[in-house]
């Protein structure tokens, strides 16, 4: 493409994935100072002083803020589709708190993920997830905010209730019957983990997609980095490379997601593996994005 990718998308990164274990203010300052990034995705900041400083920093940078509530669930092992009501309500509470924190930080909504998938209780837990999501969407709607569910694998790593893509589409359709402020986040790094490809996922989920991630995964059993670990592009035995990234962009173009007036957030979710240096992994991912975009036909 001759035109810049920034014309059609707000390019971002996931702060806690790009710089794991690094103080949040240090990484936000670094990312917000880099004009490659139109958006920054962050999660819970427990220290109130740091939270206030982060808010000020993000405002100064004039960057789009996104809030990922996934760590609030994954860290303590909370399940928004738990059959036990007390467990479900605990997950619901942290998501409602996430909406409040997201609002404070300047985000337009939150992203979360479903809890565990089990074949014998699939339909019951589906109903529980609808209950939680409707409550969170109703609360967010009062603030003019949005709620998005990220589609994960169901049997490889996270073993989440939602996806694969057809089930995610069913869930989103049910949610849209009652809440217009609900959408889905599709992540290229998860397509190999659900045994799907870009064309199938994007076409299946098309009416409900509101947010995108790109990244990589190793799905070769026994190989280093196996599962939903988000290694860099070019990682040994990994599933996604520049050609897969270019294909992803091509499908987005074909399906009408190139929007100059209201560009979608498209963030890379890439994590340094073991002793890899975060700055080098971030720089390498930028190079892959530029290369894949440049190979895309006008």
N, C-alpha and C positions, 0 to 999 in steps of 0.2 A: 504494500500500500504506500502510495506517495504521501498521503496525508498522515499526520501524527495520530497515534493511538489515543492520545489525550483528547482528540477532537470527539471521539465516540465513547470513551470510558473514563471514569475516575479511577486511576491506577493507585492501588494501595498495597499495604502489607499488614500482616498480623503481628503486632508488636511482641507478644509473648512467645511466638514461634520463631521469629527472626532472631530475637535476642533472649534466649532462655536464660534465666538466672541473673540477668543484668538489671540493675536498678531501673525502675520504670521511667523516672524522670530523665536519666541519662539517655535512654533509648528514644524517648519521645522527642527530646531536644535534637538528637541526631536525625531522626526521620523527618521531623517537621522542618528542619533546615534544608532538606534535600528536595528541590522542586520537581524531582521525578515523581514524587508521591503527591497525589491529589487527595488521598484518603489515608487514614490510619485507623486500624482496628485494634482496640484494646479491651481489657477486661477489668475485673474488680480491682480497685485500689483501696486497700483496707485502711491505710493511714489517712486521716482526714486532712492533715496539712499537705501531704503529697498530692492528695486528690484535688485540693484547691489550686496547688501550683500547676498540676497537669491541665486543669481547666483553663487557667490563664495562658499557659504556653500554647495550647491548641487554638485558643481564640486569636492570639497574636499571629499565628502562622496561617490563618485563613484556610484551614484544611478541613475536609469532610471527616467527621468523626463517626465511627461505627463501634458498636459495643457487642462483644461476644460473651454470652453467658455460659458457654460450654464449660469453661474451667470451674464455674460455681457449682456445676452438677458433677463433673467428672472427678474433681478433687476429693470431695467428701463422699462420693458414690451415691448421689441422690438420683431418684428415678421418678420422672414426671408421669410415668404410666404404671406405677406400682399398683398392684391389686390391694395392698394394705392401704387404707385411706390415710392413716397417720403419716406413712412414708410419702404418699403422693402429695399430701398437703405440705409437707416439709419442702419438697421440691418446688411446689407452687409458690410458697412464700419467698424462696430465694429468687425466683424469676420475677416476682412482683417487686422485690427490692432492687433487682437488676434494672427494671424499667425506671425506677426512681434515680438510680445512679447514672444511667445512660442519659436521662433528661438533664441532670446536673452538668454532665460533662459536654453536653451539646450534641449528643447523638440523636438521630431521628427514630431510633428503635433499638431492638435487641435481636440477636440470633441465638438459638439454642438447639439442642439435639434431643431426640427421643431417648428413653431408657432402654433397657435390655429387651431383646427379642427371645421368646421361647415359643416353640411351635404349638404346644398344647394349650397355651393361654393367649394366643395371638389376638383373637377377636375381643376378649375381655380387656386386655391391656390397650388395645386400639381405642376402645371406648373411654378408658381412663385418660389416655393422652388427649383425646378430644375435650374431655372435661377440663383438664389443666390448661390446654391451649386457649380454649374459649374464655376462661377466667382471665388469663393474662392479656389476651387481645382486647377484652372489654375494658380492662384497667388501662391499657395503653391507649385505647381509642379516646378516652377522656382527656388525655394529654396531647392528642393529635399525633400519636406515635405508631410505629409499625412493628410487627412481630414476624420473624422469619425462622423457619425450621431448616437446618442444614441436613442434607441427605447423606447418610453414612452406610457402611456395610452392615450386613445382617448376620454373617457367619464367619468372618475372618479375624477381625480385631476388636472393634468397638461393639460389634454384635448388637446393633441398635434396631429398634422396631421399625424405623423408617430410614432407608429404602428396602428394596430396590425401587427404581423409577416408577413402575406401574402402581405400586402401593403408595408411594409418595404422591402421585397424581390423585389417587383415590382420596387420600387424607386431605390434600389441599382443596379438592372439590367439595368435600364435606365442610371444611372450615369456611370456604368462601360463601357457602349457603347462608351463613350467619354473620361472618366478619370479613369486611372488605379490606381490612388492614392486616391481612395475613398473606405471606408469600413464602416461596421456597428458595433456598440457596443451593446451587449446584457447584460441586467442587471437582475439577478435572482429576485430581489425585485420587478421588474415590471411585471413579468409573471403573478402573481395573479391579478394584476390590469388590465390586458388585457384578462383575463379569459382563459389563456393558460398555458401549462406546459413545463418543460425543454425539453422533447423529441420533442414536436411539434415545439417549437421556434427554437431550435438548428438545427433540420433537415430542417426546412423551410428556414432558413437563412444561412445554412452552407457555400455556396460559397463566402459569403460576410463578414463573421465574422472576425474581426481583433483585438478585444479587449473585455474583459469581466469584469463585476462587479458582486458582490454577496451582498445580503442584505435581508431585511425582509420588510413586509408590513402588515397592518391591512386592510382587505377588508370587515369586518363585519360592516354593516351600524349602526351607533349610538355608536360604540365602541370607546374607547379612542385611539387616534393615527390613526384614519381612513384616508385612502388615501396613497399618495406617501410621507410618512414622514420618511421612513428608520429607524424604531426603531431597537433596538438590537434583536438578536436571543433570543428567550425565552420570548419576550414581550407578555403580556396578549392578548388573542384573535388574535394573529398574524398568518399569513399563512405559513411562512417558519420556519423550524426547522432543526436539524441536519440530519434527514432522507431526507429532501428535498435537503439539501446541498450535501449530499452523492450522491443522484440521479443525481444532476446536474454534479458532477464530473464524474459519471459513463457514462453519455451521452457524455460528452466531450471526454472521453477516447474512447468510441465506434466510435465516429465520426472523430477520428484522430487528435484531438487538443493537444495531449500530444507531445510536440515538444522540444527535447533536444537541437537542434542546433539553433533554432530561437524561443525561448519560448514566448508565448503570455503574455501580461500584464493581471493579474487577481487581481483586487483591491476590497476591501470591502468598501461599501458605507453605513455606519452605523452611526447614529446620536444620541447623548444623548437626552433623552426625558425630558423636563422640568428641574428639578434640579439634574438629574443623572450626575455622575462624568465622564468626558471624558476618563480619564486614565483607569477607571474600565470597561467602555464599550469597549474600544479598547482591553484590556486584555481578556475580556470575548469572544470577537469575535475571537481572536487568538485561544482560547481554542476550540471553536466550529469548526474552520477550521481544527485544528489538529485531533479532534475526528472524524469528517466526513471523513477525508483523511485516518485515520488509519482503519476505517471500510470498506474502499473501497478494493475490492478484487484485487489481483495482476493479 
